[in-house]
Amino acid sequence: MSTTETAIASAEAHSAHNYHPLPVVVATADGAWMTDIEGRRYLDMLAGYSALNFGHGNRRLIDAAKAQLERVTLTSRAFHHDRFADFCTQLAELCGMETVLPMNTGAEAVETAVKTARKWGYRVKGVPDGMAKIIVAANNFHGRTTTIISFSTDPEAREDFGPYTPGFEIVPYGDLTALREAMTENTVAVLMEPIQGEAGVLVPPPGYLPGVRALTRERNVLFIADEIQSGLGRTGKTFACEHEGVVPDMYVLGKALGGGVVPVSAVVSSKDVLGVYRPGEHGSTFGGNPLACAVALEVIAMLRTGEFQQRATELGEHLHQELGLLVGGGAVEEVRGRGLWAGVDIAPSRGTGREISEKLMERGVLVKDTHGSTIRIAPPLVISKEDLDWGLEQLRAVLRG
């Protein structure tokens, strides 16, 4: 067996098979490129599902992490540390909000948002105890904890993990009438992705997000925007909600907030909402640790320049123009997305999304499939136009067969 085959066989022998990775074993990475253990280079067109918006080994982020590693990495929230206040203040300012509750992973942040909405519903809105309802969208992806998969419509994520957590109602994504009809006096929140990533980079119809915002205000319901994948520059704006001029009551953030260096997530909202917590009611040993705060502060500083949002806008326009030319020729059925983010539906005659991903891997490009026929394209925002064009040419070559 080759070195790669040996490494993969060892991994499969000693790890749970909860993922089906492409057969590549990465050893090093820089910018938009990764190199495997045999020295082959690959263009990363996935960016860790947007966790690597700023590329692999970004010097500013690595330097920030190294500097903090020499000082202090963890205190737990039992004590204050000297990076925490700046992190909370600057992230709140970036979001145009007041208060931050830091966690580690995206799923933790979503769980925090769910708990917050329920507590707000009981303490502020006056919903009877145990009756709070949260409305979510079909085809959502918010994580894989037991509570979150309870309101998933994806059989792979949901089956065999019951009993399921009650308190959620699922409505079709993009349907304001269904959302309005689902709301009751016990509805405390609407939790949605402004662009559904795992579902295939689904962009809602124009006016939908403003409609959600209007309905939630009218009914005294929190609008929670899960911007874990869509936020922090990916779509050409700091937040995807900005494309529709919408400001939610709460942002749920993760992935790119840690700069591809450490897991960092957060819930950001108003004092009226996050002020429902009292000491001891929620927390995380590693949430808001010094190392996480140091890296995230550098991420925030980079986003404040607007450079990465501009790159996502300009390169995204080019990406979608080029991908759009593939539609109608028998190989690609539809292209969706915004900014440097696209879902490409492959015609069944050309193969499954997995098969196309494997063929692209053979040509030195790494993407990933979802829902059978779709591949997702989400390169680091630091990718050059030349590299992006090269990756697109490999896609065209694969589709030509």
C-alpha positions in Angstrom: 0.0 0.0 0.0 1.0 3.6 -0.5 1.8 5.9 2.4 -1.6 7.5 1.9 -3.4 4.2 1.8 -1.6 3.0 4.9 -2.5 6.2 6.8 -6.2 6.0 5.8 -6.4 2.3 6.7 -5.0 3.1 10.1 -7.4 5.9 10.6 -10.4 3.8 9.6 -9.2 1.0 11.9 -9.0 3.1 15.0 -11.6 5.9 14.6 -15.4 5.9 14.5 -16.8 6.2 11.0 -18.8 9.3 11.6 -17.3 11.1 8.5 -16.6 9.9 5.0 -13.6 12.0 4.1 -12.0 12.1 0.6 -9.0 9.8 0.4 -6.4 12.5 0.9 -4.1 12.9 4.0 -3.0 16.5 4.5 0.3 17.2 6.1 0.9 20.9 5.6 -1.0 23.9 4.3 -0.5 27.6 3.4 -3.0 30.1 2.2 -5.4 28.4 -0.2 -3.1 25.4 -0.7 -2.7 22.1 1.1 0.0 19.4 0.7 -0.5 15.7 1.4 1.9 13.3 3.1 3.3 12.3 -0.3 4.0 15.9 -1.4 1.0 16.4 -3.7 -0.5 19.9 -3.6 -4.2 20.6 -3.6 -6.2 23.8 -4.0 -8.5 24.1 -1.0 -11.9 25.1 -2.3 -13.8 24.3 0.9 -11.9 26.3 3.6 -13.1 24.0 6.4 -16.7 24.9 5.7 -15.8 28.6 6.1 -13.7 28.1 9.2 -10.6 29.0 7.1 -11.9 32.3 5.6 -8.5 33.8 6.1 -6.6 30.9 4.7 -4.3 28.3 6.2 -1.5 29.5 8.4 -2.4 33.2 8.1 0.6 35.0 9.5 -1.3 37.6 11.5 -3.4 34.9 13.2 -0.5 32.6 13.8 1.6 35.4 15.3 -1.4 36.4 17.6 -1.7 32.8 18.8 2.0 32.4 19.3 2.2 35.6 21.4 -0.6 34.5 23.6 0.8 30.9 24.0 3.8 32.5 25.7 1.5 34.4 28.2 -1.5 32.4 29.3 -3.9 30.0 27.4 -6.6 29.1 29.9 -7.9 30.6 33.1 -11.5 29.3 33.0 -14.2 31.8 33.7 -13.5 31.4 37.4 -11.2 34.4 36.9 -10.9 37.4 34.7 -8.2 37.6 32.1 -6.8 40.6 30.2 -8.1 39.7 26.7 -11.7 39.0 27.6 -13.1 42.5 27.9 -11.5 43.6 24.6 -12.8 40.5 22.8 -16.4 41.0 24.1 -16.3 44.8 23.4 -14.9 44.6 19.9 -17.1 41.6 18.8 -20.2 43.4 20.1 -19.2 46.6 18.2 -18.5 44.5 15.0 -22.1 43.1 15.3 -23.7 46.4 16.2 -24.9 44.9 19.5 -24.1 45.1 23.2 -23.4 41.8 24.8 -21.3 38.7 24.0 -21.6 35.2 25.4 -18.5 33.2 24.2 -18.4 29.5 23.7 -16.2 27.1 21.6 -18.0 25.3 18.8 -20.8 26.3 16.5 -23.1 23.7 18.0 -22.4 25.0 21.5 -23.3 28.5 20.3 -26.6 27.2 18.9 -27.4 25.4 22.1 -26.7 28.6 23.9 -29.0 30.5 21.6 -31.8 28.0 22.2 -31.4 28.2 26.0 -31.2 32.0 25.9 -34.4 32.2 23.8 -36.3 30.0 26.2 -35.1 31.8 29.3 -36.0 35.2 27.7 -39.4 33.8 26.8 -40.1 32.8 30.4 -38.5 35.8 32.1 -39.3 38.6 29.7 -42.1 37.6 27.4 -44.0 35.7 30.1 -44.5 32.4 28.3 -45.8 29.7 30.7 -43.0 27.5 32.1 -42.2 24.6 29.8 -44.3 25.9 26.9 -41.7 27.9 24.9 -41.6 27.1 21.1 -38.9 27.9 18.6 -39.5 27.9 14.9 -36.9 26.6 12.6 -36.6 26.0 8.8 -36.7 22.7 6.9 -33.4 21.6 5.6 -31.6 23.5 8.3 -28.2 22.6 9.6 -27.3 24.0 13.0 -25.1 21.2 14.4 -25.3 17.6 15.6 -26.1 17.6 19.4 -29.1 15.8 20.6 -31.2 18.9 20.9 -30.2 20.3 17.5 -30.8 17.1 15.6 -34.3 17.0 17.1 -35.3 19.8 14.8 -33.3 18.5 11.8 -35.1 17.2 8.6 -32.0 15.3 7.5 -32.5 11.6 8.1 -28.7 11.0 8.3 -28.4 13.5 11.1 -31.6 12.5 13.0 -32.4 8.8 12.7 -31.6 6.5 15.6 -30.9 9.3 18.0 -34.3 9.7 19.7 -36.1 10.4 21.9 -36.0 13.9 20.5 -36.1 17.2 22.3 -39.6 18.9 22.1 -40.3 22.6 21.7 -39.5 23.1 18.0 -41.7 23.7 14.9 -40.4 23.3 11.4 -41.6 25.4 8.5 -40.5 25.5 4.8 -37.6 27.8 4.2 -38.5 30.9 2.3 -42.3 30.7 3.1 -43.5 33.7 5.1 -47.1 32.5 5.1 -46.1 29.3 6.8 -44.0 31.2 9.3 -46.8 33.5 10.2 -49.2 30.6 10.6 -46.8 28.7 12.9 -46.4 31.6 15.3 -48.4 31.4 18.6 -48.3 33.3 21.9 -45.7 30.7 23.1 -43.3 31.3 20.2 -40.1 32.8 21.7 -37.8 32.7 18.7 -37.2 32.1 15.0 -33.9 30.4 14.4 -32.6 30.4 10.8 -29.6 30.5 8.6 -29.7 33.5 6.3 -28.2 31.2 3.7 -28.6 27.5 4.2 -25.1 26.1 3.8 -25.3 22.3 4.3 -28.6 22.2 2.3 -26.6 23.3 -0.7 -26.0 27.0 -0.3 -29.7 27.9 -0.6 -30.3 31.7 -0.8 -33.8 32.7 0.4 -36.1 34.6 -2.0 -35.7 38.4 -2.0 -37.7 40.0 0.8 -37.9 36.8 2.9 -35.4 37.9 5.6 -37.0 41.4 5.9 -40.3 39.6 6.2 -39.0 37.4 9.0 -37.7 40.5 10.7 -41.0 42.3 10.5 -43.0 39.3 11.7 -40.8 38.6 14.7 -41.0 42.3 15.7 -44.8 42.3 15.3 -45.2 39.2 17.5 -42.5 39.9 20.1 -40.4 37.0 19.0 -36.6 36.9 18.8 -35.0 36.6 15.4 -31.8 34.5 15.7 -29.5 34.4 12.7 -27.2 31.5 12.6 -24.2 33.0 10.7 -21.7 30.3 11.7 -21.0 29.5 8.0 -22.4 32.6 6.3 -20.9 35.3 8.5 -17.5 37.0 8.9 -16.9 37.9 5.3 -17.9 34.8 3.3 -20.8 36.4 1.3 -19.1 39.8 0.7 -20.6 41.4 3.8 -19.6 40.9 7.4 -22.9 39.2 7.9 -25.2 37.6 5.2 -28.2 39.4 6.8 -26.7 42.7 5.6 -27.5 41.9 2.0 -31.2 42.3 2.9 -30.7 45.2 5.3 -31.7 43.1 8.2 -30.4 43.2 11.8 -31.5 40.2 13.9 -31.9 40.2 17.6 -29.1 37.7 18.0 -26.1 36.5 15.9 -24.8 33.0 16.4 -21.1 32.9 15.3 -18.4 30.4 15.0 -16.0 28.8 12.4 -14.1 31.8 11.0 -14.2 33.5 14.4 -11.3 31.2 15.4 -9.3 32.0 12.2 -8.7 28.3 11.5 -6.5 28.2 14.6 -8.7 27.4 17.6 -12.4 26.8 18.0 -14.2 30.0 18.9 -17.9 30.7 18.9 -20.2 33.3 20.4 -23.8 34.4 20.8 -24.1 38.2 20.4 -27.2 40.1 21.3 -28.6 42.9 23.5 -28.3 43.4 27.2 -32.1 42.8 27.4 -31.7 39.4 25.9 -28.4 38.1 27.3 -29.1 39.9 30.5 -31.5 37.1 31.5 -28.5 35.0 32.7 -27.3 34.9 36.3 -24.0 33.3 37.5 -24.0 29.5 37.4 -26.9 29.2 34.9 -24.7 28.6 31.8 -21.1 28.4 30.9 -18.1 26.5 29.4 -14.7 25.8 30.8 -12.9 26.9 27.6 -15.5 29.5 26.4 -13.8 32.9 26.1 -10.3 31.5 27.1 -7.3 33.8 26.6 -5.9 32.0 23.5 -9.4 32.0 21.8 -9.8 35.7 22.6 -6.4 36.7 21.3 -7.0 34.9 17.9 -10.6 36.2 17.6 -9.5 39.8 18.3 -7.1 39.6 15.4 -10.0 38.2 13.2 -12.1 41.1 14.2 -9.3 43.6 13.4 -8.9 42.0 10.0 -12.6 42.2 9.2 -12.7 45.9 10.2 -10.5 46.8 7.3 -13.2 45.6 4.8 -10.5 44.0 2.7 -11.9 40.4 3.0 -15.5 41.4 2.4 -14.4 43.2 -0.7 -12.4 40.2 -2.0 -15.4 38.0 -1.4 -17.5 40.4 -3.4 -15.2 40.8 -6.3 -14.0 37.2 -6.6 -17.5 36.0 -5.8 -18.9 37.9 -8.8 -16.3 36.2 -11.0 -17.0 32.8 -9.5 -20.7 33.0 -10.1 -20.3 34.4 -13.6 -18.0 31.5 -14.5 -20.2 28.9 -12.8 -23.3 30.3 -14.5 -21.8 29.6 -17.9 -22.0 25.9 -17.0 -25.7 25.8 -16.5 -27.8 24.6 -19.4 -25.1 22.6 -21.1 -26.2 19.3 -19.6 -23.5 19.1 -16.9 -24.8 21.5 -14.2 -28.5 22.0 -13.4 -28.3 24.9 -11.0 -25.8 27.2 -9.3 -26.7 29.1 -6.1 -24.9 31.2 -3.6 -23.6 34.6 -2.7 -20.1 36.0 -2.5 -17.3 33.5 -2.5 -19.7 30.7 -1.8 -21.6 28.4 -4.2 -23.7 25.3 -4.4 -23.4 23.5 -7.7 -26.1 20.9 -8.6 -24.5 18.3 -10.8 -26.6 16.6 -13.6 -27.0 12.9 -12.7 -25.6 12.0 -16.1 -22.2 13.4 -15.0 -22.1 11.6 -11.7 -22.9 12.1 -8.0 -21.5 15.0 -6.0 -19.1 12.5 -4.3 -17.9 11.2 -7.7 -17.2 14.7 -8.9 -15.4 15.6 -5.7 -13.2 12.5 -6.1 -12.4 13.4 -9.7 -11.5 17.0 -8.7 -9.3 15.6 -6.0 -7.4 13.6 -8.6 -6.8 16.9 -10.5 -5.6 18.7 -7.4 -8.8 20.5 -6.2 -10.6 19.8 -2.9 -14.4 20.4 -2.6 -17.1 18.4 -0.8 -20.5 17.1 -1.7 -23.7 17.4 0.1 -27.2 15.9 -0.4 -26.1 13.5 -3.2 -25.8 15.7 -6.3 -24.4 19.0 -5.0 -20.9 20.2 -4.5 -20.0 23.2 -2.4 -17.4 25.7 -3.4 -16.1 28.0 -0.6 -12.4 28.8 -1.0 -10.4 30.9 1.5 -11.1 34.6 0.9 -7.3 35.0 0.4 -7.3 32.9 -2.8 -5.9 34.6 -5.8 -8.0 35.1 -9.0 -5.4 33.0 -10.9 -5.8 30.1 -8.5 -9.6 30.4 -8.5 -9.6 30.3 -12.3 -7.3 27.2 -12.3 -9.7 25.5 -9.9 -12.7 26.3 -12.1 -10.8 25.0 -15.1 -10.4 21.7 -13.3 -14.1 21.6 -12.7 -14.9 22.3 -16.3 -12.4 19.5 -17.3 -14.1 17.0 -14.9 -17.6 17.9 -16.2 -16.4 17.5 -19.8 -15.5 13.9 -18.9 
